Amino acid sequence: MAEKGEITRLLDQWRNGEAEAFDRVFPLVYDEMRRIARRQMAREARHHTLEPTALVHEAYLKLVDQRQANFESRAHFLAIASQMIRRILVDHVRARNAEKRDVALTISLQGIGEPTAATTTEPVDLLHLDNALNALDRKHPGKARLVELRYFGGLTIEETAEVLGLSTATVKRDWVTAKAWLLRALNPAT
């Protein structure tokens, strides 16, 4: 993996008008974006028609249009990429649902709850998760963003703290709270 400073430097150049700088960033973060996409696809049902490579390429196309984004660092870039990946997956499910009624795409919550909790092994509909995240965002926007970064983006506690401008202790505490809130929202009977 390229040095984090190199990616940040190239993002600064791109933001300052050097279009070719972004073309040099993408190869440096491509493997990491594929890892994020593969992890998301592994959480989803086996019959999903979107491939990780296609997901990364579609996210790249959306990122290219983000000229107004102020990418501050590699972690911030990956945070925006994780947001794009979430939107692409949700849009893909909505499009499939428009074609075929009652098609649900389920994903595993393996990254949200504790591995021993029964609720984390049960698949959940991606649109249900998206609705729960939107509800969390209305009540606690910072916690919803944290979930998006950690779950969809695969960012570490440290990277998440950097992007959100928080201490790692705050991120750890908010991560526990956000996971509990989401698990209750997704499993109201528990």
N, C-alpha and C positions, 0 to 999 in steps of 0.2 A: 504494500500500500504506500502511496506517495506521502510525503511529509504533509502534515496538516497545514503548516505555514505556507507551503507551495500552493495548495488549493485556495487558501484565503487570499494569497497574493493575486492569483489568477482571477478570482471572483471580484476583487477590487478593480483590476484592470478592465474586466468586462463591464462592470457597473460604470466605469469612467469612459465607456465608448469603444473599447477595443473588442469588436465582435469576435475575432478569432480566439480570444482568451477563453471564452466559454467552450469553444471546440476543444481546447486543451484540457479543460476541467473534466469534461464528461468521461474520457478514458480513465482518468485518475479515480473517479468515484463509481465507475460502471460495475466493478465486481461487488462493491458494497451494496449498490442498489439491487443487483441481481440476488444477493443474499437476502435482502429485505423482501424482495418479491417472492423468492422461493419459499421463505418462511411463511409468508402470507398464504401462498398457494397450498402449502402443506397443511395449513390449518383448515382449509376449505374442503368441501366435498370432492371426491375423486372425479366426478363427472363435469367438473368445471371446464369450460371451453377456452378460457384465456390462459395463455402460457406465460411463465415468468419473463421470458425475453420480450414478448409483446407488451407486457405490463411495463417493463422498464423503458422500452422505446416510446410508448405512449406518454409515460411520465416525463421523459426527456423532451418530447415535443411541447408539452405543457410548460415545462420549465424554461424553454427557450423564449416563450412568450411572457416570461415574468421579468422583463427589463426593469419594471418599477420596484421589484423586490430588492431589498437591501441585504443581500447575503453577507453576513458578517464573518462567517467561518464555515469550515467543513461541516460542523455539527448543525449549524443553522441551515445550510444547503440541504443536508439530509432530512432535516425537520420539514422543510417545504416539500421535499420529494415524498416523504411519508404521507403528508397531507394529500398530495396528488394521487398517490397510490390508493389511499382510502377512497377518494372521490371516484377514481376510475373503477374500482371494484364495485362500489355502490351503484354507479351509473350502469355498469355492465349487468348487474342483477336486475335493475329496473327495466332496462331494455329487454332482457330475456323475459321478464314478467309481462311486458307489454305484448310480446309475441305469443307466449304460452301462459295461460292462467295458472295460478297456484304453484308456480315453480319457486321453490325456496332454496337459496344457497346457504348452506350451513357452514359455520367455521368453528374451530375449537377455541376455547378460551384458555388454552394451556398457558399463555403468557400473562394472563390477568390474575388468576387466583393462585392459591398455593397448590402445589402438585398433588397433595393428599386430599384436597377438598373434592367431594363428589361433583360439585357444580362445575368444576373446570373440565371434566372429561365429557360432559354432555355437550353435543354440538348446539350452536345457537344460530338462528337465522341472521345473516349479515345485515339485513335491513332492520331487524329488531335491535341489533347492536348499534347500528347507526342512529336509530331513534333514541336509544338510551344515551348515547354519547351527546346527541343534540340536547336532550333534557338536562344532562349533567352540565353542558355548556351554558344553558340558560341560568342554572343555579350557581355553578362554580366554574366559570370559564377557564381559570388557570388549571384546575384539576382535569378538565376535559382535554385541554391541550397537552397536559402531561401524559395522559393515557394514549393520545394519538402518537406522541413522540416515542413512548416506550413500547407500545403494542404494535402500532402500524410501522413505525420507523425503526424499531429495534435499537434505539439509542440507549446508551448506558446511563446510569444515575448521574455520573459526572457530566456527560455530554448534555443530558437533559437540563441539569443545573446551569450549564453554560448558556444554553439557548434561552432559558427562561429567566436568567439573571438571578437565580436563587442559590442558597447554600445546598450542599448535598444532603444535609440533615433535613432541611425543609422538603426537598424532593422526596426523600425516603418516607417521611411522615405523610406527605400529601399522596404519595403513591398507594400507601396502605389504605388511606381514607377513600381515595377514588375507586380502588378495586372493590372495596366493600360496598360502596354506593352502587357501582355498576352491577355487581353480583346480586344485590337486592332488587335492583330494577329489572334485571333479566330473569330472576327467579322469585317473583313476589310471594310464592307459597312458602319459602324458607324463612 
